[in-house]
Amino acid sequence: MYRKILTICLSVWVINVQALDVKLSPDREFVEVIHKNKLIKIQRIQDQDHKLEGGFAKTSRKCPPFCIQPMDAGENVKTIGQIEIFDFMENELLDGEGLIIDARTPAWWKRGTIPGSVNIPFTVFSLDVDDPQLIDMMKVLGARRRGDVGGFSRAMEEFGLMGGKQKNDEWDFTSAKKLILWCNGMWCGQSPRAIQGLLELGYPAEKILYYRGGMQVWQSLGLTVIVPDM
């Protein structure tokens, strides 16, 4: 359904929109995503004299807690940039097979977010495995809570049989979505902490992507930011 909406909208844009001077990439002027049932166009600010202002223009913050983060957020977790996010938006996100997670606290989320993102604060990922909030969150991600599993079945799974690589004692990640997690940028530890929490729960690393640039780099490139109340 979303793909059909996007195709119609793109057809209208091809007819009516003048080419942009500042593109996302040589062959892509904009990307469209569904954000809270609204079609949002992501493009760059066209004013080439525009300068970043406010908190994300700062180059210095006290460390700790605002320390420069490693390039890798976890073993076998891939770190990505903006182009990979655009591709993800047009594929996994559009097809319902992926989620983009703003792992910041709600106070940051309310100031503005990347279109198409859902806010799941990093603190949720470290809750007790029986916490209802964690269980509800894992359902959103496509993970299924397991009941009692027989010893023989677990033994087979640990050998890699019966889809065992996607399962552990608590969770079945067979249908889990592919995720992009991000926060405020290279100095922000919120999404790395969320990723560590997911890995500790057993979430497959190959289904997790880390956007290290976060909101600071997103804004520095003049990309569309949406206030959640919109």
C-alpha positions in Angstrom: 0.0 0.0 0.0 2.7 2.5 1.0 4.7 1.6 -2.2 1.6 2.4 -4.3 1.1 5.7 -2.6 4.8 6.6 -3.1 4.6 5.6 -6.8 1.6 7.9 -7.4 3.3 10.8 -5.5 6.6 10.4 -7.4 4.7 10.5 -10.7 3.1 13.9 -9.7 6.5 15.2 -8.6 8.2 14.3 -11.9 5.7 16.4 -13.7 5.5 19.4 -11.4 8.8 19.8 -9.5 11.7 21.8 -10.7 15.1 20.1 -10.4 16.8 20.8 -7.1 20.3 22.4 -7.0 21.2 20.7 -3.8 20.5 17.0 -4.1 20.8 14.0 -1.8 23.1 12.4 -4.3 23.8 12.8 -8.0 20.9 10.6 -9.0 18.5 11.3 -6.1 16.8 14.6 -5.3 14.6 13.5 -2.4 13.2 10.6 -0.5 9.7 10.2 0.7 8.6 8.3 3.9 5.4 7.7 5.8 5.6 9.3 9.2 2.6 8.9 11.4 0.4 8.3 8.3 1.6 11.4 6.6 3.8 11.4 3.5 7.0 13.4 4.3 9.6 14.5 1.7 13.2 14.4 2.8 15.5 16.8 1.0 18.3 19.2 1.7 17.9 22.9 2.4 18.4 24.7 -0.9 19.9 27.9 0.6 23.6 27.3 0.0 24.4 30.1 2.5 22.5 28.4 5.3 24.5 27.7 8.5 23.8 25.4 11.4 22.6 27.1 14.5 21.6 26.1 18.0 22.8 23.1 20.0 23.9 21.0 17.1 26.4 23.8 16.0 28.4 23.2 19.1 31.8 21.5 18.8 32.5 20.9 22.5 30.6 19.1 25.2 31.8 17.9 28.6 33.1 14.3 28.5 31.8 12.3 30.3 29.0 11.9 29.5 29.3 13.4 26.0 32.3 11.4 24.8 33.2 10.6 21.2 31.8 7.2 20.3 33.7 4.3 18.6 32.9 3.7 15.0 31.6 0.3 15.8 28.6 0.0 18.2 28.8 -3.8 18.6 30.4 -6.9 17.1 29.0 -7.5 13.6 26.8 -4.4 13.8 27.3 -2.4 10.6 27.8 1.4 10.9 26.1 3.3 8.1 25.7 6.8 6.6 23.0 8.9 5.0 22.9 7.2 1.6 22.3 3.8 3.3 19.5 5.4 5.3 17.8 6.6 2.1 18.1 3.2 0.6 16.6 1.6 3.8 13.7 4.1 3.7 12.9 3.2 0.1 13.1 -0.5 0.8 12.9 -2.2 4.2 11.0 0.7 5.8 8.6 1.0 3.0 7.9 -2.7 2.9 7.4 -3.0 6.6 10.5 -5.1 7.1 12.5 -2.5 8.9 12.3 0.2 11.6 14.3 3.4 12.1 14.7 3.9 15.9 15.3 7.3 17.5 16.9 5.9 20.7 17.0 9.3 22.5 15.0 10.3 25.5 11.5 11.7 24.8 12.7 15.3 25.5 15.1 15.1 22.6 12.5 13.4 20.4 10.1 16.3 20.9 12.6 18.8 19.6 12.7 17.1 16.2 13.4 13.7 14.6 14.4 12.0 11.4 11.2 11.4 9.4 10.1 7.8 9.5 11.6 7.2 12.9 9.9 5.8 16.0 11.0 6.9 19.5 12.1 4.0 21.7 14.4 5.4 24.4 17.6 3.6 25.0 16.7 2.9 28.6 13.9 0.5 27.5 16.5 -1.9 26.0 18.1 -2.6 29.4 14.9 -3.4 31.3 14.3 -6.8 32.9 13.3 -9.5 30.5 9.9 -9.8 32.2 9.2 -6.1 32.2 5.9 -5.4 30.2 7.5 -2.4 28.5 10.3 -4.4 27.2 8.0 -7.2 26.1 5.8 -4.7 24.2 8.8 -3.1 22.6 10.1 -6.4 21.4 6.8 -7.2 19.8 7.0 -4.0 17.8 10.4 -5.1 16.6 9.0 -8.4 15.5 10.6 -10.6 18.2 8.4 -13.3 19.8 8.6 -14.3 23.4 9.1 -18.0 23.8 7.4 -20.3 26.3 8.9 -23.5 27.7 11.2 -25.1 25.1 12.1 -28.7 25.4 15.6 -29.7 26.0 15.9 -31.6 22.8 14.7 -28.7 20.7 17.1 -26.3 22.4 20.0 -28.8 21.8 19.1 -28.9 18.1 18.9 -25.1 18.0 22.3 -24.7 19.6 23.7 -26.8 16.8 22.2 -24.4 14.4 19.3 -26.5 13.4 15.5 -25.6 13.6 16.4 -21.9 13.0 18.5 -22.0 16.1 20.7 -19.0 15.1 17.6 -16.8 15.3 16.5 -18.1 18.7 17.5 -18.2 22.4 15.9 -19.3 25.6 13.7 -16.2 25.8 13.2 -14.9 22.3 12.5 -16.0 18.7 14.0 -13.5 16.3 13.1 -15.4 13.1 10.6 -12.6 12.1 12.5 -9.7 13.8 12.8 -6.5 11.7 16.0 -5.0 10.5 16.8 -1.9 12.5 18.6 1.4 12.2 19.4 3.0 15.6 20.6 6.6 16.0 20.8 9.4 18.5 22.4 12.9 18.6 25.7 12.1 16.9 29.3 11.0 17.4 29.3 12.3 20.9 26.1 10.6 22.0 26.1 7.2 23.7 22.3 6.6 23.7 22.0 4.5 20.6 25.2 2.6 21.3 23.7 1.7 24.7 20.5 0.6 23.0 22.4 -1.5 20.6 24.3 -3.2 23.4 21.0 -3.9 25.1 19.6 -5.5 22.0 22.7 -7.7 21.6 22.5 -8.8 25.2 18.9 -9.8 24.6 20.1 -11.9 21.7 18.9 -9.7 18.8 20.8 -10.8 15.7 23.7 -8.4 15.0 23.2 -8.7 11.2 19.7 -7.1 11.7 21.1 -4.0 13.5 22.5 -0.9 11.8 24.1 2.0 13.6 23.8 5.6 12.2 26.7 7.2 14.1 26.3 10.6 12.5 22.9 11.0 14.2 21.0 14.3 14.4 24.1 16.5 14.3 25.3 15.2 11.0 21.7 15.0 9.7 21.2 18.7 10.4 24.7 19.7 9.2 23.7 18.3 5.7 20.5 20.4 5.8 18.2 17.3 5.7 14.5 17.5 6.7 13.7 17.3 10.4 10.2 16.8 11.6 8.7 17.8 14.9 6.7 14.8 16.2 3.5 16.9 16.8 3.2 17.5 13.1 
